[in-house]
Amino acid sequence: MGGGVFYMEEASERLTWGKAIGNGQTTRLWKDSWISLENNLKPMGPVQEAALDLTVADLLTSDLQWNKQRIEKLLPLFVDEIQCLQPSLRGLEDSFIWQNTKSGVYSTKSGYYVASLPTTNTPIGIPDTAFSWIKDVWAGKFSPNVRAFMWSLIHNALPLGKNLQVRGNLSAAACIRCKEEETAVHCFFTCPFAENVWSLIPLLRAVHIAANASLQEIVVQFRTVVCLPLVGISHNILPWILWAIWTSRNILLFENRYISPEETASRGLSLAREWTQAQVSTKQSTTVPSSSRERSGQEREASTPGNLINCLTDAAWDKMGKNAGFGWVFEGQSLESPIHGSMGQSFIGSPLIAEAIAMRSTLCLALTLGFSTLRVSSDNSTLIGAISGNIQSKEIIGIVSDIRSISSGFASIGFSRLHRSKNTVAHSLAKKALNVFSSSV
């Protein structure tokens, strides 16, 4: 295969899932939507054969910076857009994002909006077409017993009629409900009972299963299939409904008690909802709370007021040139005088990204200077909320992960928001750095 590369924006797809780049290793260069955080934008072929299996990591250097020369060779029309994306400098895994929200998290409002769009013949973009035991089973967002069930199902280890027949029990091959051969696909999808159950599940879009589809292929199909927002289930519903169908089948087989499709569907949805709510209620607080955290022993001693360093950061951003200036100030009783610093950087896509990079750079410097107890302040409430875990913003996922990782190097650290009127020194340093940097490029 040869020739140039042309590009297509698939903005009309119903499911607008994309990828936020961390280390780039799990995002496929040509098949995943990653160039834009807002639109389902993918580079399309023809592609040279040697480049077919490239991932976004192939566009990054060993220190996780963009390789401009490599980008210009493979994706020349998107050089600036790609360089404005912010990978994680500490190797965070790539993550799926819902492109219709600023946070990247699915919301009821955006879900209804996407569901209301007119249907098109454009193929639905599936984030990853390869089955993965880790992603699809062991790291799945469902309970441990359901994970074990899914493992047994895909490994043909469940006592279904077809599996028993293979093992020599010829009398048990028929489905207990319709007397057809009881394969896994039949039992859970094509049996009239199973079809009735699935017809009662309020999916955002229908799933059409090919006659010769394997279980692994079906599992991959369901990755991006979600229930309507009103149901209150944001995770993959497939394992829960399969578990409910299996339970109803066994009750009929061993107890001779019939569970209706309505009861089965309701049971599956209820289990999924209960588990989802339980995860929210038991979710641990972030490892970097908004107030200073102290550890034990010598670390608690290190966080005395005399060792506390106050750190103020700010950023200035030029929308036209996509340049930014960063400023920071370190103050504390242990310092003879405040330490001021600033720098500039290009390919900054938004003021929030600029603020986040300013803080990340400042924390790296604080470690280099040997500070152990830090109180960090910024006048950007979105950034502080993202670091504390109260909110998420898809454009700074990698940077926030880096900030949390760097924070583990301090004995005590806290983050807080302050009013802009109290951050004038860092703000002035950032504006000056922006002016100097912009005039030099």
N, C-alpha and C positions, 0 to 999 in steps of 0.2 A: 504494500500500500504506500502511496506517496502523495505528492501534491500539497497544496496549502491547506490551511485550516480556516473554516468559516464558523460563525458563532450564531447561536439562537437563544433568545430569551423566552422561556416557557412561563409567562406571567399568568396564564389562565388556568393553571393546574389547580384542582380543588384542594389537594393536600400540599400545603406549602411548608414542607419540612426542609431544612437546610443544615449545613454543618458550620460550626464555629471552630476555627483552626486553633489547636493547641500545639502539638508537635507535628501534625500533618501526616502521621503514619497510617491512620485508618481512613483517610479520605482519598477517594480515587479521583485522579486529576480530571478525567473526562466524563465520568458517570454521576458524580455527586454534585449537588448544588452548594457551592462554597464561595464563589467569587463575590457574591452580593449577600448581605445579611437581610435584605428586604425582599428581593425578587428571586424566583427560581431560575437562576442563570447558570447555564452549563456550557462549556466549550464543546462543540460538536466536530465530527470528522469531515473529510478523511484525515486520518492520523497515521503517521509512520509506524510501521509494525513494531519497531524497537521501543516506541513510546506508549504502546497500548496499556501496559500494566503499571504505569507510573502513578505514584501517590503525590500528594501535595508536599510531603517530606522531601521529595526530589527537587523541589524548588527552594529549599532552605539550606543554609550552610550548616556546618557542624555546631555552631553556637546559636542556631535557630534564628538567624537573620535571613532576610530574603536575598536570594541569589539573582541579582538584576539581570546578569548576562544570560542565565538559564531561562528566566521568564521571557526575556526578549526573543529568545530562540523559539520557545514553545507557544507562548501566548502573547504575541506582540501587541495586540489590541487592548490588553488589560494590564499593562505594566503598572500604571499609576494606581488603578483600583486595587490590585493585589498588594502593592507595597503599603497601602493604607490599612490593610488588615494587620492585626496585632497578635502574632503567635505568642504562646507562653515561652518565656526564656528558661523556664525550669521544667519543661517537658510534660505539661499537662496533656492528657489525652484529648483528642478532638471530641466535640459533643454535638448532639442533635439540638437544633433550635427550631421553634415555631416562628416563621418569618413574618407573620402578621402582627406581632406585638413587639414593643420596644424591649421588653424583658427577654424575649425568646421563649417564654413559657406560655403554654396553651391557656387561653382564657375563654370563658363562656361567650363574651361579646364577639371575639374574633372567630370563634367556632361557628356561631350562627351566621356571621357575615359570609364566611367561606361556603357554608352549606347553602346559602341563598344564591350563590353565583350560578348562572346558567351552565348546564352540562355541555361539555365540548368533547370532541373526539381525540383530544390530546391525551396521550398515555399518562397515567398517574405515575409520578416519579417515586420510585422506591429507593430509600437511602442506600440499601446494600442488598444485592441479590444473592449473596453467598450465605448459606446456613452456617451458623457458628454455635457450637455447644456452649461456649461461655456467654455470649450475648443473648442467645435465644432460650437458654435453659438455666444455667447455673447463676447467671447474673440477672435473670429475669425478675421483674417487679411483681412477684407473687410468692406465696408462702412456701416454706421448705418442703412440706408434704406434696404440694402440687408440682414442685420442681422434680421431685423423685418420680411422681406419676408421669410427667412429661418425658423424663429420661426413659422410663420403662416403655411408654407408648412408642417413642421413636425408635427404640431398640427392638421392637417387636417382642417385648417380654411380657406383655399383658396376656392373660388367658382368653384371648379372643378366639372365635371358631377357627379362623384360618391358621392362626399360630398353633392351636392345639392339633389341628389336622396335620400340620408339618411334623409335629412331634409324635404322630401315630394314633391320635384319638380321632378316628374318622367320624364318630357319631356326633361330635360337638361342632361341626363346621357351620351349621345354619344359624342365622340370626334368630334370636328368640322372639322377635317382634314380627318380622315379615318373611322369615324362612329363606331369605337370600343368603349367599355366602357371606359370612361375617368377617370381612376385612376391617382394618382400622378405618380406612376412608369411608367404607359403607356405614360402620357403626356410628361414627361421629359426624358424618356430613351428608351422605346420600340416602340413608335409610329414611323412609317417610317420617318416622318419629323425630329423627335428628333434624330433618328439613323443617318440621313444624317448630321445633325449639329455636332454630336459627331465625326463622321468620318473625319470632317474637322479640329478638334482640334489637334494640334501637341503634343500629350502626349508622355512622355518618355517611357511609357509602357501602353499596353491596359488594360482596366478594364472589367472583365467578371462578369455580374450581374446575379445572380441566379433568376429563374422564381418567386420564392416565397420570394425574398429578401425584407426586409422592408426599408423604407427611412433612418432610423437610421443606419442600417447595411451598406447601400450604402455610407452614409456620412463618416462612419469610413473607408470604403474601399478607399475613395478618399483622406484621410489625407496625405498619402505619395506620391500621384500621382502629378507629376509636369510636366510642359510643357518643351519641348526642350529648352535649354539655349538661342538659337537664338531668341526666341520669346520675351525675356526680361521680363518674369513674373516668379518670384520666389515663389510666394505664391500659396495657394490652388485655383485652377481655377474653381472648381465645382460651388460655389455659383453664380459666374458671368455668367456662361453659362446657369444655370437654370433661372436666372433673364432675360437673353436675350431671351430664349425660351418662357418664360411667357409673356414678352412684345410683341413678335411677335404674339403669340396666341391671345392676347387681341386686338391687332390692327386688326387682321383678323375678330375677333368676333364682335367688336363694330364699326369699320370703314370700314369693308369689303375691306381691303387693304392687299394684300399678300406680306409678307416679306420672301425672299428666305432663304434656309438654309445657303447659302454662306454669305448673309448679316447678318443673325442672329449670326453665328459663329464669323464673323468679329467684330460685335458690342460687343459681350461678351468679346473677347480678348482685344478690344480697351478700354473698361471700366476698365478691370483688370489692364491693363498696365498704364493707366492714374492715377488710384488710387495708384498703387505701386510707380510711379514716384513722385506723390504728397507727399507721406509719406517720401521719401528720402529728398525732397527739404525743407520740413517743420520740419524735425527732430531737436529736441532741442539739444543744445550742452550739453556735460556731466556736471554733477554737480561738478566735480573736475577738472577744467581746468589746463593746464600746468603751468600757471602763478598764482601767489598768488591771492586769491579772498578775498575781504573784504566785510563785511556786513555793518551794520549801527550803528550809535550811539556810545555806549561804545565799541563795537567790533572794529570799525574803529580806535578808540583811542588806542586799545590794540595792533594794528599792527604797532606800531612805531618801528624804527630800534633797539631801546634799548631792546624791548621785543622779537625781532625776534630770533628764534633758527634755526641754520642751522643743518640739520641732513643728514649724509652720511651713506649709507648702502652698504653692499656687502656680497657675499656668495662664498664659495668654496665647490666643489662637488667631491665625489669619485664615479666613474662610477661602479667599481667592487663591492664595498660594499654597494652602494646606501645610503651612509651617506653624511651629509652636515654640514658645519660650517658656522655660521652667525656672522657678525661683524657690529658694528655701532658706530658712533661718533656724539655727540651733542656739538655744539659750539655756542657761543653767548655772547654779551656784558654783559648780566645779569648773566652769569655763571663765577665763580671765575676761573675755569679751565675747559677744555673740559672733557666731560663724555664719557668714553669708555666702551664698553660692548661686550660680545660674548656668544655664546652657540652652542651646537651641536644637531643634530636630525637624526634619522634613517628613512628608507623607504622614501627616496626622489628620485623620478623617473627621474629627469632631472635638468640641471643647471638653467633653467628658473624657475622651481618650487622652487628651492633653493633661488633664488633671490627674488621671490615673498613672500615666507614665511619670509625671513629676513626683508623685508620691513613691512609686517604685524606685526611681533613681535616688531619691533622698534616703530611703531605707537602706539601700546598698551602700551609700556613703556613710551612713551612721554605723553600720557594721564595720566598715573599714576604719573608722575613727575610734572604734573600740567602745562605743557607748553600750551599756547593758540595760539601762532603764530609760524607757522612752515614752513620751506622751505626744502623739502626733495629731495635728489639727489641720483641717482644711475647711474652706467655706463652701465646698460642694457637697450638699446633703445626699445626692444620689450616690456619689462615690463612698461616702461613709456608710450609707445604708447597705451598699453592695458588700463592703468589707465585713460588716457585722452580720451579714446573712439575712437581713430583713427584706431586702429586695434583690433583684437580679437585673443586669443590663447585658444584652447579648454581645455588644461591641467591646466590652471590657472583661469578658469571662476569663480569658487567659491572663490578663494583667492582674486581676483581683486574686487569682490563684497564686500568682507569683508573690504578691504582697503578703498573702497568708503564709506562704512557704518561707519567705525571708523573715517574717515576724517570729518564727520559731527559734531564730538565732539570738533573740534577746531574753534576758532573765525576766523582764516585765515590760509589757507594752500595752498601750491603750490608744483608741482612736476616738476623736470627737469632732463635732462641727462647731465652728466659730463664725461670728458675723464678719462679713467682708470688711467692715470698718475697722476691725481689729487685726486684719491681715494685710495692712497696707505695705509693709516692708517687702514681704514675699511677692506681693502683687507688682510692686514697682520693679523688682529685680526681674520678674518674668517678662514684663512689657519691654524692658530694656534689652533683655536677651533676645526677644523676638525681633526687635528692630535691627539689632546688630546682625543676627543670623540672616534675616530676610535680605538685607543689603549686600550680603556676601555671597548669596547663591544666584 
